[in-house]
Amino acid sequence: MKRSSGRLNQVRQLPCIRCGAPAPSQACHSNWQEHGKGKGIKASDQFTIPLYAICHKNLDEYKLGNREQSKQLFERWLEQTNRLLSVSDDEVF
């Protein structure tokens, strides 16, 4: 499990990846096991995206689509976030 306060701070300084609300955003962690999510355990910080509070809540509650659709949205937004931060997919903190 990778933790990076630097990554979280950078993500929070981006506008919402979904609606474009200005920073600061919330650093939204992945909800999927393959990213390290478990009962009571957040996913690795490398799997975070910037979301406005309402967008974050809607993603977490699957109001943007079913579980698989939400995962696809998250993965697309993660790629966009990493491009904005100039982070490669295999870069390790």
N, C-alpha and C positions, 0 to 999 in steps of 0.2 A: 504494500500500500504506500503510494508516494504522496507526501504532503509537501506543499509549496506555498507558503504565504505570499511569495513574490508572484506566482501565477494567479492566485486568488485576487490579489490587489490589482494586477493588470486587467483581469477579466472584469472586475468591478468598474474600471475606468472606461469601459466600452459602452456604447449605447446598446439598448436591447436588440438582440439579434433577430427577434420576431417582429416587433412593432416599431422599432427605431426610437423609442423614448430615450431622452438624453441620459447620460451617465449622472450619477452612479447607478449601476445595475446591481442585481444580486448575482453571486456566483452560483449557478445552478449545477449541481452534481448529477451525473448519470444515475438512472434508476435501474440499471441492468447489471446482472451478476458478472458478466464477462468483463466489466470495468471495475470489479472489486466490490460492488454493492452486496451487502449481506444484512441480515437482521440486526438493526441497530448500528450498522457500519456504513459510513458514506463511501462512495466510490473514490478511487484515486483522484487527487486534485487535477491531474492532467486531463480528466474527463469533465471539465466544467465549461459552461457557456454563460454569456451575460444575458440575463432576462430581467425585465421589469417585474415587480412583485406580482402583479395580476397574471402576467404571462407565465411566470414561474409556477404559481398556484394552478393555473389551468393545465400546464404540462403535467405536473405531478398528479393531478386528479383525472388525467386522461380525458380532458374536455376538448382537446384538440384532435381527437381521433382515438381509436382503440390502442391497445398496448403496442402492437406492431407498427401502426402508423406513427405513434408518438416516438418510438425508437428510431424510425426512419427520419423524422423531423430532427430529433436530437443529433443523430449522426451527421446530417447535412449541416446543421448549425455548428457542430463541433469543427467540421472541416473549415467553415467560413471563419470561425473564431480563431483557429490556428493560423489561417492565412493572415488575418488582421494582426495577429501577434508575431507573425513570421516564425512560427514553430513548425517543424516537420513532424509528420505522423509518428516517426519512430524516435523522436528526440526525448531524452530522459532528463529530468531535472537533476 
